[in-house]
């Protein structure tokens, strides 16, 4: 799903520039983005190379992008499996979750969920906008979290 959104966004953003005779990445970015990206240091020949790559990349189908983009694969496949360390009673508003792998995650949600258990297995995944969700594997209950450590 995330890959499809990236591909669609890329296609929509690049369409105006590629309708011109000579598409240029400089037309796709704001001045701030252009400076922050470091592209201002490229020579004209290097810009031509980047522009050709961008045109070739954006002309791919969504499936081609999904199968060839390491960045899309990395974001789409982010999953952590571990166990909550020790006694776990669920969450009751803002709650911290120390995991057996040493990570600590936290929710700022006001939701409540009771769960009596020890060392329950959890899975944390990242969605297409970059936020994380922790799911208790034995019940399927889940909540948004952020990593503290």
GUTORLUM-143767 format. One record per residue: x, y, z of N, C-alpha, C in turn; residue in one letter. Coordinates in nm, 3 decimals. Layout:
BEGIN
((X; Y; Z); (X; Y; Z); (X; Y; Z); 'a')
...
***
This chain:
BEGIN
((0.083; -0.119; 0.000); (0.000; 0.000; 0.000); (0.087; 0.125; 0.000); 'x')
((0.190; 0.127; 0.085); (0.277; 0.244; 0.095); (0.347; 0.269; -0.037); 'x')
((0.393; 0.162; -0.099); (0.464; 0.175; -0.226); (0.375; 0.238; -0.332); 'x')
((0.250; 0.198; -0.333); (0.156; 0.254; -0.430); (0.137; 0.403; -0.407); 'x')
((0.130; 0.443; -0.280); (0.113; 0.585; -0.248); (0.234; 0.666; -0.290); 'x')
((0.354; 0.613; -0.266); (0.477; 0.682; -0.306); (0.480; 0.698; -0.458); 'x')
((0.450; 0.591; -0.528); (0.453; 0.595; -0.674); (0.353; 0.697; -0.728); 'x')
((0.233; 0.697; -0.673); (0.131; 0.790; -0.718); (0.173; 0.934; -0.688); 'x')
((0.225; 0.957; -0.568); (0.270; 1.090; -0.530); (0.382; 1.136; -0.622); 'x')
((0.479; 1.049; -0.648); (0.589; 1.083; -0.737); (0.538; 1.116; -0.877); 'x')
((0.445; 1.038; -0.925); (0.390; 1.063; -1.059); (0.317; 1.198; -1.063); 'x')
((0.238; 1.228; -0.962); (0.163; 1.353; -0.960); (0.255; 1.474; -0.946); 'x')
((0.357; 1.462; -0.864); (0.449; 1.573; -0.841); (0.534; 1.600; -0.964); 'x')
((0.576; 1.494; -1.031); (0.666; 1.512; -1.145); (0.595; 1.541; -1.276); 'x')
((0.466; 1.517; -1.283); (0.394; 1.536; -1.408); (0.409; 1.676; -1.468); 'x')
((0.393; 1.785; -1.391); (0.407; 1.918; -1.452); (0.545; 1.941; -1.513); 'x')
((0.650; 1.896; -1.446); (0.784; 1.919; -1.497); (0.811; 1.836; -1.622); 'x')
((0.755; 1.716; -1.631); (0.783; 1.629; -1.742); (0.695; 1.657; -1.864); 'x')
((0.602; 1.748; -1.850); (0.524; 1.786; -1.967); (0.600; 1.888; -2.050); 'x')
((0.704; 1.946; -1.991); (0.789; 2.040; -2.064); (0.883; 1.962; -2.155); 'x')
((0.943; 2.035; -2.252); (1.036; 1.970; -2.343); (1.160; 1.919; -2.273); 'x')
((1.212; 1.998; -2.180); (1.333; 1.961; -2.107); (1.304; 1.959; -1.957); 'x')
((1.257; 1.846; -1.905); (1.225; 1.840; -1.763); (1.350; 1.864; -1.678); 'x')
((1.331; 1.926; -1.564); (1.444; 1.960; -1.477); (1.401; 1.943; -1.332); 'x')
((1.482; 1.872; -1.255); (1.450; 1.848; -1.114); (1.441; 1.979; -1.037); 'x')
((1.510; 2.082; -1.084); (1.505; 2.212; -1.016); (1.366; 2.272; -1.019); 'x')
((1.283; 2.231; -1.116); (1.145; 2.281; -1.124); (1.052; 2.206; -1.029); 'x')
((1.099; 2.093; -0.979); (1.015; 2.011; -0.891); (1.030; 2.047; -0.745); 'x')
((1.135; 2.119; -0.711); (1.166; 2.148; -0.571); (1.149; 2.297; -0.540); 'x')
((1.122; 2.323; -0.413); (1.126; 2.463; -0.368); (1.273; 2.501; -0.355); 'x')
((1.299; 2.629; -0.343); (1.437; 2.676; -0.326); (1.499; 2.618; -0.199); 'x')
((1.417; 2.606; -0.094); (1.467; 2.552; 0.032); (1.504; 2.404; 0.017); 'x')
((1.418; 2.327; -0.050); (1.447; 2.185; -0.072); (1.572; 2.167; -0.157); 'x')
((1.585; 2.251; -0.258); (1.699; 2.243; -0.348); (1.830; 2.268; -0.272); 'x')
((1.832; 2.370; -0.189); (1.952; 2.401; -0.111); (1.980; 2.294; -0.007); 'x')
((1.876; 2.252; 0.066); (1.894; 2.152; 0.172); (1.939; 2.017; 0.117); 'x')
((1.900; 1.983; -0.005); (1.936; 1.853; -0.062); (2.080; 1.845; -0.106); 'x')
((2.145; 1.960; -0.121); (2.284; 1.961; -0.168); (2.294; 1.958; -0.320); 'x')
((2.182; 1.958; -0.389); (2.183; 1.953; -0.535); (2.243; 2.078; -0.598); 'x')
((2.247; 2.186; -0.524); (2.303; 2.310; -0.578); (2.451; 2.297; -0.610); 'x')
((2.516; 2.194; -0.558); (2.659; 2.172; -0.583); (2.686; 2.090; -0.709); 'x')
((2.580; 2.042; -0.776); (2.599; 1.960; -0.894); (2.633; 2.044; -1.017); 'x')
((2.711; 1.987; -1.106); (2.739; 2.051; -1.234); (2.620; 2.032; -1.327); 'x')
((2.618; 2.102; -1.438); (2.509; 2.086; -1.536); (2.505; 1.943; -1.589); 'x')
((2.621; 1.883; -1.611); (2.626; 1.744; -1.658); (2.565; 1.649; -1.554); 'x')
((2.594; 1.673; -1.426); (2.537; 1.590; -1.319); (2.386; 1.609; -1.309); 'x')
((2.338; 1.733; -1.331); (2.194; 1.758; -1.333); (2.127; 1.681; -1.446); 'x')
((2.191; 1.678; -1.563); (2.136; 1.604; -1.675); (2.120; 1.456; -1.639); 'x')
((2.220; 1.400; -1.571); (2.215; 1.260; -1.531); (2.100; 1.236; -1.434); 'x')
((2.085; 1.324; -1.334); (1.977; 1.312; -1.237); (1.841; 1.325; -1.306); 'x')
((1.829; 1.420; -1.396); (1.702; 1.440; -1.467); (1.666; 1.320; -1.553); 'x')
((1.765; 1.261; -1.621); (1.736; 1.141; -1.701); (1.692; 1.026; -1.612); 'x')
((1.759; 1.010; -1.498); (1.720; 0.903; -1.405); (1.578; 0.926; -1.354); 'x')
((1.548; 1.050; -1.316); (1.415; 1.081; -1.263); (1.307; 1.055; -1.367); 'x')
((1.334; 1.090; -1.490); (1.236; 1.066; -1.596); (1.217; 0.915; -1.616); 'x')
((1.327; 0.841; -1.619); (1.319; 0.696; -1.637); (1.246; 0.632; -1.518); 'x')
((1.278; 0.676; -1.396); (1.217; 0.621; -1.275); (1.068; 0.651; -1.270); 'x')
((1.030; 0.773; -1.300); (0.888; 0.811; -1.290); (0.804; 0.754; -1.402); 'x')
((0.868; 0.704; -1.508); (0.790; 0.643; -1.616); (0.760; 0.496; -1.587); 'x')
((0.814; 0.442; -1.479); (0.788; 0.304; -1.443); (0.645; 0.290; -1.390); 'x')
((0.595; 0.168; -1.395); (0.466; 0.141; -1.335); (0.485; 0.126; -1.184); 'x')
((0.376; 0.129; -1.112); (0.382; 0.114; -0.967); (0.448; -0.019; -0.929); 'x')
((0.413; -0.126; -1.000); (0.472; -0.256; -0.970); (0.622; -0.258; -0.993); 'x')
((0.667; -0.190; -1.100); (0.811; -0.184; -1.126); (0.883; -0.107; -1.017); 'x')
((0.824; 0.004; -0.973); (0.885; 0.082; -0.865); (0.891; 0.000; -0.738); 'x')
((0.782; -0.068; -0.706); (0.777; -0.150; -0.585); (0.884; -0.258; -0.587); 'x')
((0.911; -0.315; -0.702); (1.007; -0.426; -0.709); (1.150; -0.380; -0.722); 'x')
((1.175; -0.252; -0.752); (1.312; -0.206; -0.773); (1.359; -0.101; -0.674); 'x')
((1.273; -0.050; -0.589); (1.311; 0.058; -0.499); (1.352; 0.006; -0.362); 'x')
((1.481; 0.016; -0.327); (1.524; -0.026; -0.194); (1.458; 0.058; -0.084); 'x')
((1.436; 0.186; -0.110); (1.374; 0.272; -0.009); (1.231; 0.228; 0.020); 'x')
((1.155; 0.197; -0.084); (1.017; 0.151; -0.064); (1.016; 0.018; 0.008); 'x')
((1.108; -0.071; -0.026); (1.116; -0.201; 0.040); (1.148; -0.185; 0.189); 'x')
((1.243; -0.095; 0.220); (1.283; -0.077; 0.360); (1.168; -0.026; 0.444); 'x')
((1.096; 0.073; 0.395); (0.984; 0.130; 0.470); (0.871; 0.030; 0.483); 'x')
((0.842; -0.040; 0.374); (0.731; -0.132; 0.373); (0.754; -0.255; 0.460); 'x')
((0.880; -0.292; 0.482); (0.908; -0.417; 0.552); (0.953; -0.397; 0.697); 'x')
((0.938; -0.277; 0.753); (0.984; -0.251; 0.889); (0.894; -0.321; 0.990); 'x')
((0.948; -0.420; 1.059); (0.875; -0.492; 1.162); (0.970; -0.532; 1.273); 'x')
((0.928; -0.512; 1.397); (1.004; -0.556; 1.514); (0.916; -0.655; 1.590); 'x')
((0.975; -0.767; 1.625); (0.906; -0.863; 1.712); (0.990; -0.879; 1.837); 'x')
((0.924; -0.865; 1.950); (0.991; -0.882; 2.078); (0.885; -0.915; 2.182); 'x')
((0.926; -0.910; 2.308); (0.832; -0.932; 2.418); (0.840; -0.815; 2.514); 'x')
((0.726; -0.779; 2.571); (0.725; -0.679; 2.677); (0.792; -0.743; 2.797); 'x')
((0.882; -0.670; 2.859); (0.964; -0.724; 2.968); (0.886; -0.725; 3.100); 'x')
((0.854; -0.845; 3.149); (0.793; -0.859; 3.280); (0.641; -0.859; 3.279); 'x')
((0.587; -0.825; 3.398); (0.441; -0.821; 3.415); (0.383; -0.710; 3.329); 'x')
((0.271; -0.741; 3.266); (0.205; -0.645; 3.179); (0.057; -0.644; 3.210); 'x')
((0.003; -0.525; 3.235); (-0.138; -0.514; 3.269); (-0.221; -0.443; 3.162); 'x')
((-0.156; -0.412; 3.048); (-0.225; -0.342; 2.941); (-0.183; -0.196; 2.938); 'x')
((-0.269; -0.112; 2.887); (-0.240; 0.031; 2.886); (-0.358; 0.107; 2.940); 'x')
((-0.327; 0.216; 3.006); (-0.428; 0.301; 3.067); (-0.382; 0.444; 3.049); 'x')
((-0.413; 0.501; 2.933); (-0.361; 0.632; 2.900); (-0.214; 0.620; 2.862); 'x')
((-0.135; 0.727; 2.881); (0.006; 0.721; 2.845); (0.077; 0.608; 2.921); 'x')
((0.142; 0.518; 2.844); (0.204; 0.399; 2.902); (0.336; 0.371; 2.832); 'x')
((0.437; 0.329; 2.910); (0.567; 0.288; 2.853); (0.573; 0.137; 2.845); 'x')
((0.638; 0.089; 2.738); (0.651; -0.054; 2.713); (0.798; -0.091; 2.698); 'x')
((0.864; -0.137; 2.807); (1.003; -0.184; 2.793); (1.002; -0.324; 2.729); 'x')
((1.081; -0.340; 2.624); (1.085; -0.468; 2.553); (1.209; -0.548; 2.593); 'x')
((1.204; -0.677; 2.573); (1.315; -0.767; 2.604); (1.438; -0.736; 2.517); 'x')
((1.419; -0.675; 2.401); (1.532; -0.643; 2.314); (1.602; -0.513; 2.354); 'x')
((1.559; -0.450; 2.464); (1.622; -0.328; 2.514); (1.555; -0.200; 2.470); 'x')
((1.467; -0.208; 2.373); (1.397; -0.088; 2.328); (1.286; -0.053; 2.426); 'x')
((1.253; 0.077; 2.430); (1.141; 0.124; 2.510); (1.050; 0.204; 2.418); 'x')
((0.924; 0.168; 2.418); (0.823; 0.235; 2.337); (0.720; 0.295; 2.430); 'x')
((0.647; 0.396; 2.381); (0.550; 0.466; 2.464); (0.429; 0.505; 2.381); 'x')
((0.315; 0.506; 2.446); (0.194; 0.559; 2.382); (0.147; 0.680; 2.461); 'x')
((0.095; 0.777; 2.390); (0.034; 0.894; 2.454); (-0.117; 0.888; 2.442); 'x')
((-0.167; 0.774; 2.399); (-0.309; 0.755; 2.379); (-0.384; 0.762; 2.512); 'x')
((-0.508; 0.799; 2.504); (-0.593; 0.798; 2.624); (-0.676; 0.670; 2.632); 'x')
((-0.651; 0.577; 2.540); (-0.726; 0.451; 2.538); (-0.689; 0.363; 2.657); 'x')
((-0.781; 0.274; 2.690); (-0.761; 0.180; 2.800); (-0.779; 0.037; 2.747); 'x')
((-0.691; -0.052; 2.795); (-0.704; -0.192; 2.759); (-0.640; -0.274; 2.871); 'x')
((-0.717; -0.364; 2.930); (-0.665; -0.449; 3.038); (-0.618; -0.582; 2.982); 'x')
((-0.500; -0.622; 3.027); (-0.441; -0.747; 2.981); (-0.351; -0.801; 3.091); 'x')
((-0.391; -0.906; 3.159); (-0.301; -0.962; 3.261); (-0.207; -1.065; 3.197); 'x')
((-0.078; -1.043; 3.209); (0.014; -1.139; 3.151); (0.159; -1.107; 3.182); 'x')
((0.246; -1.200; 3.148); (0.389; -1.183; 3.167); (0.459; -1.204; 3.034); 'x')
((0.546; -1.110; 2.999); (0.627; -1.117; 2.878); (0.545; -1.145; 2.751); 'x')
((0.436; -1.072; 2.727); (0.359; -1.100; 2.605); (0.438; -1.059; 2.480); 'x')
((0.419; -1.136; 2.374); (0.488; -1.108; 2.248); (0.415; -0.996; 2.174); 'x')
((0.494; -0.902; 2.119); (0.438; -0.789; 2.045); (0.507; -0.777; 1.910); 'x')
((0.438; -0.710; 1.821); (0.493; -0.678; 1.690); (0.473; -0.529; 1.667); 'x')
((0.580; -0.460; 1.629); (0.571; -0.317; 1.602); (0.599; -0.297; 1.453); 'x')
((0.507; -0.227; 1.388); (0.521; -0.201; 1.245); (0.511; -0.051; 1.219); 'x')
((0.571; -0.010; 1.108); (0.565; 0.130; 1.067); (0.468; 0.140; 0.950); 'x')
((0.379; 0.237; 0.955); (0.284; 0.253; 0.844); (0.340; 0.347; 0.739); 'x')
((0.264; 0.374; 0.634); (0.314; 0.450; 0.521); (0.345; 0.596; 0.553); 'x')
((0.291; 0.651; 0.661); (0.328; 0.787; 0.698); (0.439; 0.792; 0.801); 'x')
((0.487; 0.677; 0.842); (0.601; 0.675; 0.932); (0.567; 0.661; 1.079); 'x')
((0.441; 0.646; 1.114); (0.408; 0.626; 1.255); (0.409; 0.476; 1.286); 'x')
((0.423; 0.443; 1.413); (0.440; 0.305; 1.455); (0.318; 0.256; 1.531); 'x')
((0.292; 0.126; 1.517); (0.179; 0.063; 1.585); (0.228; -0.065; 1.648); 'x')
((0.197; -0.083; 1.777); (0.234; -0.204; 1.849); (0.110; -0.292; 1.865); 'x')
((0.126; -0.420; 1.831); (0.015; -0.515; 1.839); (0.053; -0.631; 1.930); 'x')
((-0.036; -0.662; 2.025); (-0.020; -0.782; 2.107); (-0.056; -0.901; 2.020); 'x')
((0.037; -0.992; 2.001); (0.015; -1.100; 1.905); (-0.094; -1.198; 1.948); 'x')
((-0.108; -1.224; 2.077); (-0.208; -1.324; 2.116); (-0.350; -1.271; 2.118); 'x')
((-0.371; -1.139; 2.123); (-0.507; -1.084; 2.123); (-0.538; -1.003; 1.998); 'x')
((-0.436; -0.955; 1.929); (-0.457; -0.870; 1.812); (-0.484; -0.725; 1.845); 'x')
((-0.493; -0.690; 1.973); (-0.516; -0.550; 2.012); (-0.391; -0.469; 1.979); 'x')
((-0.412; -0.344; 1.934); (-0.297; -0.262; 1.896); (-0.318; -0.118; 1.937); 'x')
((-0.205; -0.045; 1.940); (-0.207; 0.095; 1.981); (-0.089; 0.166; 1.916); 'x')
((-0.105; 0.294; 1.885); (0.004; 0.373; 1.830); (0.111; 0.398; 1.935); 'x')
((0.237; 0.388; 1.895); (0.348; 0.408; 1.987); (0.459; 0.489; 1.921); 'x')
((0.550; 0.538; 2.003); (0.673; 0.601; 1.952); (0.789; 0.546; 2.033); 'x')
((0.905; 0.540; 1.968); (1.021; 0.482; 2.035); (1.087; 0.587; 2.123); 'x')
((1.113; 0.547; 2.249); (1.179; 0.633; 2.345); (1.328; 0.600; 2.351); 'x')
((1.358; 0.471; 2.345); (1.498; 0.424; 2.350); (1.513; 0.298; 2.270); 'x')
***
